[in-house]
Amino acid sequence: MDFTFNSKEELYQMVEPALDAKKSELDRLGYRYIHKNDVWNYLILTKWSKAHNLELSDIVGDILNCDNKLLDKYLKDTKAMKQNVEII
């Protein structure tokens, strides 16, 4: 089956069940402050920005297998950088 998406929003809607499952996992593990949009944006910026011809199964797999500790560290580092910029 071949899927074509006209926008990131369409793709997001297609993989939203995987994002919901990842959010449930994060909640169970105590990462309640991480939202599904955080997972999405993290993967867009760190993994998918360099990828070409991603399959839908690759995207879903990346969401479900995203390293929780790396995601947490990335979000904390990003937040700290934003706070430092606001102070200057």
N, C-alpha and C positions, 0 to 999 in steps of 0.2 A: 504494500500500500504506500503510495507516495503522497506526502503532505506538502502543501505550499502555503506559506503565510505571507500576508501582505504587510504585516506590521508586528512590532514586538508585542503589542497588546493582544493580538490574535494568538501568538505563540504562548504568551503568558497564560491566557485563558485555557489553552490546550493542556498545559503542564500544571495547572493550578492544583489538581488532586495530588500530584507528587509534592508540591510545595506545602500543601496542607498536612501530608503525612510527615514531611520533614519537620514542620512546626510542632506537630504532636510529639515527635521524638525529642526535639529540643526541650519542650515543656517538661517531659518526663525526666530528663536528665538535669533539670534545674536551670536551663538557659531561657527562662521565661521572657526575658527582655529582648530576645532575638525574634524578629518578625519574619514572615515569609518573604516580604519585599527585601529584607536584608540579605537573605539567602540568594535571591534572584540577582540583586545588584552586585553582590560579592562575586558570583560566578560570571556575570557579564564582564566585570572589570578584571578579574584575575585569570579566568580560564578560557572563556569563550571569545575574548577580544582577539586572541591570536589564532583561533581555530577557523578552519574552512570546511564547508560542506558537512556540517554537523547533522547527524541523523536525530530524529525525535527520540529514539531509544538512548542515544548518547546523552542528550540533554536531561532526560528523566533519570538516567543512571548517575549523572553528575550531581543532580539535586539530592537524590536519596543517599549517595555515598560521600557527600561533602563532609570533609573533616571538621567536626564540631569545634575542636580546640583551635584550629587555624582560623575558622570563621570568627570565633569569639575574639581571638587576638587581633585579627584584622579590624573588626568593628571597634574595639577599644583603642587601637592605635589611630584609626581614622578620627574617632571622637576627640582624642587627645590633640591631634594635629589641628582640628577645627577650633578647639578651645584656645590653643596657642595663637592662632591667626587672629582670633577675636580680641585677644589681649593686646596685640601689637598695634 
